[in-house]
Amino acid sequence: MSHPTFFKSAPTMTVVELAAFTGATLSASQYASRVIRGAGALDRAGPTRFAFCEHRKYLAVLQAAHAGACLVSEKLAPSVPAHVAALVVKDPYRAFVAALREFHKDALKPASSFGLEGIAPSAVIHPSADLEDGVIVDPLAVIGPNAEIGSGTVIGANAVVGANVRIGRDCSIGAGATILFALIGNDVIVHPGVRIGQDGFGYLPGAKGHLKIPQAGRVIIQNGVEIGAGTTIDRGALNDTVIGEGSKIDNLVQIGHNVTIGRNCIVVSQSGIAGSSTLGDGVVLGARIGVSDHATIGEGSQIAARSSVVGEVPPGVIWGGSPAKPIKQFFRELFAVERLGRESGGKSSKPGGEGEEGKA
């Protein structure tokens, strides 16, 4: 449930309108005119809120629910209490998210933190920068020479948009973000504190010191990408660093120079992708994954949390471990080591003598 201090009051729907919006079937017509004012968790939603349930493990919670309406599968519909309007739908959670997006549109991407509908007087915008109508620029933001920003885009307070940067329409650039040497598409969300386009970590080691290698590439971020707070994306050295359309990157992710991330990928927090690595379309990286330089992860593959990737991962597989390997092999090896530890526990490591555990 959203809090009115920070989010706008949600619109209202009747139960029958909610059913129509989600494509659900209303099981009891006497609840058709009941007014719904927002969403809530199944165990806390009151008579003016809607909730969802899709697993039998929450059956007891469902049977004790007091929500005004509940999105459920056909199998769970008989378990909905009589005072709750059952909305029967094939995929309850997907229907719930669709309705939640409609009720709370203002929570989908950051807006002006200053409540502006224009350009703050304290923003510093170079005369050669080109901002389309409808751009919002919060206080103390800096927009450099020849930058271009599309209509509907919000530039947060203290954000820096460097020279010649291009940002498309309906984007949100969070407070304190820095964007340099980058081309950004439409409908991109950049959360606060993101760093895009700084030079990559490139040095030639030598006896007299480390020789810095110029990083002369760019960062290309395609439409519909979301980049979490504190994430860093280095510009390319010779080739560009590319983030593909629709990809979602969590907080605190490091993406090195020349990396290519395909379309609709997911990269979870605290992961690091070293230079010149490639992720195919639809790749999913769990939390705290390390991808070595020049690695390749094939289209549609998934890597389990805390894994490290070296070399090449085939398309369409699930791998885990360090170094990463097929997930079934990883678990077999893990269980074998655990079994070996149990079997050898407390036994002497010296032939004919006592181990440390056997000493007085």
N, C-alpha and C positions, 0 to 999 in steps of 0.2 A: 504494500500500500504506500503510495507516495505521500510525502509530508507537505502540507500546504505552505509551510514556511519557505520551501525551496522550489516547489513545482506548482504549476497552475492547477486550479481545480479541474478535475476530470469531467468530461461531458457525461450526460446520463443516457441510458438506453433502457427500454423495456426488455423484459426477458424474450419476448417474441422478436424484437429487433436484434438482440444479441444472438439468438438462434439463427436468424437470417444472415447476419454478418459472418458467422463462423461456419455456416453450412450444416448446422446441427439440427436434429429433430427434437422438438419439445415434447416430452412424454406426457405432460399433464397440462391441458389448456387453461385450467383455472389460474395458472400463474403467468399467463401471457402478458398481462398489464403490469406486473410487478416491476418497480423501478430499480435499476442497477446503477450505482454511482461510482463503481471502481472495482478493482481486483483485490484479492487477499489470499493469504496462505490458507490451506484447507482447514488447519486446526484453529485458525483465528478469525476467519472471515465471518462477518455478521450478516444480517438479513438484507443489507443493501449492497453486498459485495458478491462477486462471482469467483469461483475457484475451479480447480481441476483435480482429477484423480485418474491415474492410468495403470497403477500396479496394485495387485491384490495384497501386497505386504502393507499397504496403507488402508486396508479394509476397515479396521477398527476406528481409524481416524475419520474415514468417510461416514461411517454409521453414526458417529457422534457429532457430525458437522452441523453448523447453523448458518451456512451461507445462503444467500438468496437464490443462487443458481450454481450448478456444478457441471462442468464438462466432463463426461465420462464415456468409456467405451460401452458397446452394447452388452458385454459380459458383466460389467459392473453396475449397469443401470438398475437392476433389481435391489441392489444394496443401498441405494440413495434413500435417505430418510424421507418420509412423506411430506415434511414441511419444506423440503429443498426442491427447487425445480431442476429436474434432470435434463441436461442437454446432451443427447447421444450423438457422438461423432466418431469417425474412424480413428483419428489421431488427436486425442484430447490436448496434449501439450502443445502441439503445433497450432491448434485452434486457440488455445489460451494465449499464446504469444502473439498471434495475429490480433486478437482483441486487445491485449495489453498495449500493443503499439498504437492502436487507435485511441485508447483512453489516455495515453501518456506520450503524445507526440513530442512534447518539449523535453522529454528525458532521453531522446534518441541520439542527440548530438549536442555538444556544448554551444550555448548561445553567448551573446555579449555578457561579460561579467559586470558590466557597468550599466546595463539596461539601455544601451544606445540604439538608435536607428539611423546612424550616420557616422561621421568621422569626428572623433574627439579633438578638441582644440590642441591638446598636448601631443597628439600623434605627430611624428616627423615623417613627412612624405616628400620624396625628391620630386622636383618639378617635372622631370621626364617620366615618372611612373604613370602608368595608365590603369586607372580603376574604373570599371564599368559602374553604371548606376546600380544602387542597391547594395554596395559593399559597406560593411560595418567595420570600423577600425577603432578599437578601444584605446584608452589613454596610454601614452608613452610607448606605443608600438612604433617601429621604425621600418619604413619601406624604401628600399634603395633605388638607384637610378635604373630606368628602363624596365623596372618590374611591371608585370601585367597581372591583374587580379580580376576574376570574373564576377558577375552579378550574383548576389545572394551569399557571398562568402563573408565569413566573420574572421577578423584578425584580432586575437586576444591581446590583453594588456601586456606590454613589455615584450611582445613577440618581435622577432627581427626577420624581415624578408629581404634577402640580399639582392644585389644588382643582377638584372636580367633574368631573375626567377620568374617562372610562369605558374600561376595557380588558377585552376579552372573555376567553374561556377558551383555555387551551393556547397562550398567547402567550409570546414571549421578548423581554424588554426589556433590551438590552445595557448593560454597565457604562458609567456616565457619561452616559447618554442623558437628555435632558430632554423631558418631554411636558406641554404646557400647552394648555388650551382645545381639547381633542381628544376625539373619540369613536372608539374602535378596536374592530374586530370580533374574531372568533375566528381562531386559527391565524396570527396576524401575527408576523413576526420583525422586530425593530428592533435593528440591530447597534450596537455601542458608538459613543458620541460623536454619535449622531443628535440633531438639534434639531427638534422638532415643536411648532408652535403659537406661536412668537414672532411679533411683529407684522410685517407686510409693509412693504416700502419704499415709503411713500406720502407725498409732500410736494407742496404747492402752491407753486411758485416765486413770488417777488415781490421788488420792489426793496428791501424792508426785511428780507428773509430768507425762508427756506423754512418754510412753515406746515405742521406735521405733521397728517396726516389720520388720525383715529382708525380703528383696525382692529378692528372689533367682531364679526367672523365667527369661524368655527371651522375645525378640520381634521377631516374625516371620512375614516377609513381603513377600507375594507371587508375582508371575510374573505380570508385567504390571501395577503395582501400581504407582500412582503419589502422592507426598506429598508436599503441598504448603509451602512457606517460613514462617518461624517462628512457625511452628507446633511442638508440643511436644508429644511424644509417650512413655509412661512409660513402663518399663519391668514388667513382671508378678511377683506376690508374690510367689505363688506355681505353678499355671498354667501359660501358656504363654499368652502374648498379641499377638493377631493374626489379621493381615490385609489381607483380602482375595483377590484373583486374580482379577485384572482389576479394583479395587476400586480407586476412585479419591477423594483426601482430599485437601481442599482449604487451604489458608493461615490462620495462627493464630487459629488453632484448638487444643484443649487439649484432649488427649485420655489417660485415666487412666489405672492402672494395671489390668491385667486379662481380659481386654475387648476383645471381639471377633467381628470383623466386617466381614461380608460375602463377597461374590464375587460381583463385579460390583456395589458396593454401591457408593453414592455421599454424602459427608459431606461438607457443605458450611461454610464459614469463621465465626470465633468467636463462634463456637459451642463447647460445652464441654460434654464429655462422661465420667461419673464417673465409678469407678472400678467395674469389674465383670459384666458389662452390655453386652448384645448380640444384634447385628443387623443381621438379616437374609439377604440372597442374595437380591440384587436389592433395598435395602432401600435407600431412599433419605431424608436427613435432610437439611432443609433450614437454613438460617443464624441465628446465635445467639440462638441456641437451647440448652437447658440444659437437659441432660439425667441423671436421678438419678442412684445411685448405684444399681446393681442387677436388672436393668430393662431389658425387652425383647421387641424388636420391630420385628414383624413378617415379613416374606419374602415379598418384593414388596411394603411395606407400605411407605407412604410419610407423613412427618411431616412439617407443615407450619412454616415459620420463626417466631422467638421469642416465641416459645412454650416451655413448660417444660413437660418432660415425666416421669411419675412415674408408676411403676408396669409393666403391660403387655399391649402391643398393638397388636391386631390380625393381621394376614397377609392380604395383599392386600387392605388396607384401607387408607383413607386420614384423618388425625387428625390435630387439631390445638388448641391453647389456653393454659392456665396455671391454673390447670393441663390440659394436652392435652385430648381431647375427640373427637368424630366424628365431622368432620368439619361443617356439616349442623347444628348439635346441638349447636356448638360453635357460629355460626353466628346467630342462632335464639335467643340465650341468649344475645348476644351482642346487637342485634337490640331491644330486649325487654327492656334492661337497658337504651338504648338511648331514646326509646319511653317514658319510665317512667320518665326520666329526663326532657324531653320536656313538658310532661303533668303536672309535679309538679313544673316547673320553676316559680319563683316569688311568690309562694303561701306561706302562713304563716305556720310555723312549730308548732305554739302554738294555741290551740283551742281558738277562740274568740279574738285573738290578732294579731298584725302586725308582720310579719317576719322582718328580718334585712333589706330586700330590700325595705320594705314599710316605714321605718323610715326616718324622715326628716334629 
